[in-house]
Amino acid sequence: MSVQDLRVSEPSLNSVAAGLELAERAIGAIRGGASVRIDLSAALRMTPSFANALVMSMLDALGVAAFNDRVTMTTGSDLVREAWQKAIERYERGVRLSTQHRNGA
């Protein structure tokens, strides 16, 4: 299985739209048979909005097992690592993006 590297060069990750765009790139690569390595080593901070858009979109589209098996994230920033992990925890508690609510739920 190939690995596709997705690198982000911005020091501050704070745009929902950018989080969704990165998630779409990752989801496309995984559906194409690759694993993805998301390189956030240039980022010093990640807002909850960006983290939720990125992580929750991938979890919703791929499922937890595929996410855990096929997505890795690298960063040197504790703040980015914490934002990533908190987005996973929110998803596990049932929190969803407004676009992920189905049937008016």
ChimeraX commands (.cxc) that place a marker at each C-alpha (Angstrom):
marker #1 position 0.00,0.00,0.00 radius 0.5
marker #1 position 1.34,3.41,-0.92 radius 0.5
marker #1 position 1.57,6.35,1.44 radius 0.5
marker #1 position 0.57,9.81,0.31 radius 0.5
marker #1 position 2.17,12.71,2.16 radius 0.5
marker #1 position -0.04,15.73,2.73 radius 0.5
marker #1 position 2.01,18.65,4.00 radius 0.5
marker #1 position 0.66,21.88,5.45 radius 0.5
marker #1 position 3.08,24.79,5.58 radius 0.5
marker #1 position 1.03,27.38,7.50 radius 0.5
marker #1 position 2.07,28.10,11.10 radius 0.5
marker #1 position -1.51,28.73,12.24 radius 0.5
marker #1 position -4.32,26.38,11.22 radius 0.5
marker #1 position -7.56,28.23,11.86 radius 0.5
marker #1 position -9.80,27.97,8.79 radius 0.5
marker #1 position -12.70,25.52,8.69 radius 0.5
marker #1 position -12.54,25.63,4.88 radius 0.5
marker #1 position -8.85,24.68,4.91 radius 0.5
marker #1 position -9.55,21.83,7.35 radius 0.5
marker #1 position -12.31,20.52,5.10 radius 0.5
marker #1 position -10.10,20.81,2.00 radius 0.5
marker #1 position -7.30,18.85,3.66 radius 0.5
marker #1 position -9.81,16.22,4.84 radius 0.5
marker #1 position -11.15,15.86,1.29 radius 0.5
marker #1 position -7.63,15.33,-0.05 radius 0.5
marker #1 position -6.94,12.69,2.60 radius 0.5
marker #1 position -10.26,10.91,2.07 radius 0.5
marker #1 position -9.68,10.83,-1.70 radius 0.5
marker #1 position -6.22,9.31,-1.27 radius 0.5
marker #1 position -7.51,6.65,1.13 radius 0.5
marker #1 position -10.45,5.77,-1.10 radius 0.5
marker #1 position -7.88,5.44,-3.89 radius 0.5
marker #1 position -6.07,2.78,-1.87 radius 0.5
marker #1 position -3.33,4.80,-0.16 radius 0.5
marker #1 position -2.61,5.57,3.43 radius 0.5
marker #1 position -1.98,9.21,4.31 radius 0.5
marker #1 position 0.61,10.92,6.42 radius 0.5
marker #1 position -0.52,14.43,7.31 radius 0.5
marker #1 position 2.54,16.54,8.04 radius 0.5
marker #1 position 1.66,19.44,10.30 radius 0.5
marker #1 position 5.21,19.98,11.54 radius 0.5
marker #1 position 5.20,23.62,10.34 radius 0.5
marker #1 position 2.06,24.42,12.33 radius 0.5
marker #1 position 2.47,25.97,15.76 radius 0.5
marker #1 position -1.25,26.03,16.57 radius 0.5
marker #1 position -4.52,24.53,15.36 radius 0.5
marker #1 position -7.91,25.91,16.31 radius 0.5
marker #1 position -10.69,23.57,17.41 radius 0.5
marker #1 position -12.63,24.61,14.29 radius 0.5
marker #1 position -9.85,23.49,11.94 radius 0.5
marker #1 position -9.24,20.30,13.94 radius 0.5
marker #1 position -12.93,19.39,14.01 radius 0.5
marker #1 position -13.35,20.02,10.28 radius 0.5
marker #1 position -10.28,17.94,9.45 radius 0.5
marker #1 position -10.56,15.06,11.90 radius 0.5
marker #1 position -14.34,14.68,12.16 radius 0.5
marker #1 position -14.74,14.77,8.38 radius 0.5
marker #1 position -12.23,11.95,8.00 radius 0.5
marker #1 position -13.76,9.91,10.83 radius 0.5
marker #1 position -17.26,10.35,9.42 radius 0.5
marker #1 position -16.26,9.42,5.86 radius 0.5
marker #1 position -13.85,6.59,6.66 radius 0.5
marker #1 position -14.97,5.15,9.98 radius 0.5
marker #1 position -12.84,4.82,13.07 radius 0.5
marker #1 position -11.02,1.62,12.02 radius 0.5
marker #1 position -9.87,2.97,8.64 radius 0.5
marker #1 position -8.95,6.31,10.23 radius 0.5
marker #1 position -6.80,4.57,12.84 radius 0.5
marker #1 position -5.23,2.21,10.29 radius 0.5
marker #1 position -4.60,4.59,7.42 radius 0.5
marker #1 position -4.11,8.12,8.79 radius 0.5
marker #1 position -1.05,9.36,10.64 radius 0.5
marker #1 position -0.25,12.90,11.69 radius 0.5
marker #1 position 3.15,14.36,12.46 radius 0.5
marker #1 position 3.79,17.58,14.32 radius 0.5
marker #1 position 6.33,19.10,16.64 radius 0.5
marker #1 position 3.73,21.22,18.43 radius 0.5
marker #1 position 2.00,20.02,21.56 radius 0.5
marker #1 position -0.85,22.46,20.83 radius 0.5
marker #1 position -1.48,20.89,17.41 radius 0.5
marker #1 position -1.27,17.36,18.83 radius 0.5
marker #1 position -3.73,18.27,21.60 radius 0.5
marker #1 position -6.21,19.87,19.16 radius 0.5
marker #1 position -6.08,16.74,16.95 radius 0.5
marker #1 position -6.68,14.44,19.94 radius 0.5
marker #1 position -9.49,16.59,21.34 radius 0.5
marker #1 position -11.27,16.46,17.96 radius 0.5
marker #1 position -11.07,12.66,18.08 radius 0.5
marker #1 position -12.42,12.67,21.64 radius 0.5
marker #1 position -15.31,14.97,20.68 radius 0.5
marker #1 position -16.21,12.65,17.81 radius 0.5
marker #1 position -16.11,9.63,20.15 radius 0.5
marker #1 position -18.51,11.47,22.50 radius 0.5
marker #1 position -20.97,11.93,19.64 radius 0.5
marker #1 position -20.20,15.53,18.69 radius 0.5
marker #1 position -20.60,16.09,14.93 radius 0.5
marker #1 position -20.14,18.93,12.48 radius 0.5
marker #1 position -23.39,20.61,11.49 radius 0.5
marker #1 position -23.00,19.07,8.01 radius 0.5
marker #1 position -22.85,15.59,9.56 radius 0.5
marker #1 position -26.29,15.67,11.19 radius 0.5
marker #1 position -28.59,13.31,9.40 radius 0.5
marker #1 position -32.38,13.40,9.30 radius 0.5
marker #1 position -32.57,16.53,11.41 radius 0.5
marker #1 position -30.71,14.90,14.31 radius 0.5
marker link #1:1,2 radius 0.2
marker link #1:2,3 radius 0.2
marker link #1:3,4 radius 0.2
marker link #1:4,5 radius 0.2
marker link #1:5,6 radius 0.2
marker link #1:6,7 radius 0.2
marker link #1:7,8 radius 0.2
marker link #1:8,9 radius 0.2
marker link #1:9,10 radius 0.2
marker link #1:10,11 radius 0.2
marker link #1:11,12 radius 0.2
marker link #1:12,13 radius 0.2
marker link #1:13,14 radius 0.2
marker link #1:14,15 radius 0.2
marker link #1:15,16 radius 0.2
marker link #1:16,17 radius 0.2
marker link #1:17,18 radius 0.2
marker link #1:18,19 radius 0.2
marker link #1:19,20 radius 0.2
marker link #1:20,21 radius 0.2
marker link #1:21,22 radius 0.2
marker link #1:22,23 radius 0.2
marker link #1:23,24 radius 0.2
marker link #1:24,25 radius 0.2
marker link #1:25,26 radius 0.2
marker link #1:26,27 radius 0.2
marker link #1:27,28 radius 0.2
marker link #1:28,29 radius 0.2
marker link #1:29,30 radius 0.2
marker link #1:30,31 radius 0.2
marker link #1:31,32 radius 0.2
marker link #1:32,33 radius 0.2
marker link #1:33,34 radius 0.2
marker link #1:34,35 radius 0.2
marker link #1:35,36 radius 0.2
marker link #1:36,37 radius 0.2
marker link #1:37,38 radius 0.2
marker link #1:38,39 radius 0.2
marker link #1:39,40 radius 0.2
marker link #1:40,41 radius 0.2
marker link #1:41,42 radius 0.2
marker link #1:42,43 radius 0.2
marker link #1:43,44 radius 0.2
marker link #1:44,45 radius 0.2
marker link #1:45,46 radius 0.2
marker link #1:46,47 radius 0.2
marker link #1:47,48 radius 0.2
marker link #1:48,49 radius 0.2
marker link #1:49,50 radius 0.2
marker link #1:50,51 radius 0.2
marker link #1:51,52 radius 0.2
marker link #1:52,53 radius 0.2
marker link #1:53,54 radius 0.2
marker link #1:54,55 radius 0.2
marker link #1:55,56 radius 0.2
marker link #1:56,57 radius 0.2
marker link #1:57,58 radius 0.2
marker link #1:58,59 radius 0.2
marker link #1:59,60 radius 0.2
marker link #1:60,61 radius 0.2
marker link #1:61,62 radius 0.2
marker link #1:62,63 radius 0.2
marker link #1:63,64 radius 0.2
marker link #1:64,65 radius 0.2
marker link #1:65,66 radius 0.2
marker link #1:66,67 radius 0.2
marker link #1:67,68 radius 0.2
marker link #1:68,69 radius 0.2
marker link #1:69,70 radius 0.2
marker link #1:70,71 radius 0.2
marker link #1:71,72 radius 0.2
marker link #1:72,73 radius 0.2
marker link #1:73,74 radius 0.2
marker link #1:74,75 radius 0.2
marker link #1:75,76 radius 0.2
marker link #1:76,77 radius 0.2
marker link #1:77,78 radius 0.2
marker link #1:78,79 radius 0.2
marker link #1:79,80 radius 0.2
marker link #1:80,81 radius 0.2
marker link #1:81,82 radius 0.2
marker link #1:82,83 radius 0.2
marker link #1:83,84 radius 0.2
marker link #1:84,85 radius 0.2
marker link #1:85,86 radius 0.2
marker link #1:86,87 radius 0.2
marker link #1:87,88 radius 0.2
marker link #1:88,89 radius 0.2
marker link #1:89,90 radius 0.2
marker link #1:90,91 radius 0.2
marker link #1:91,92 radius 0.2
marker link #1:92,93 radius 0.2
marker link #1:93,94 radius 0.2
marker link #1:94,95 radius 0.2
marker link #1:95,96 radius 0.2
marker link #1:96,97 radius 0.2
marker link #1:97,98 radius 0.2
marker link #1:98,99 radius 0.2
marker link #1:99,100 radius 0.2
marker link #1:100,101 radius 0.2
marker link #1:101,102 radius 0.2
marker link #1:102,103 radius 0.2
marker link #1:103,104 radius 0.2
marker link #1:104,105 radius 0.2
view
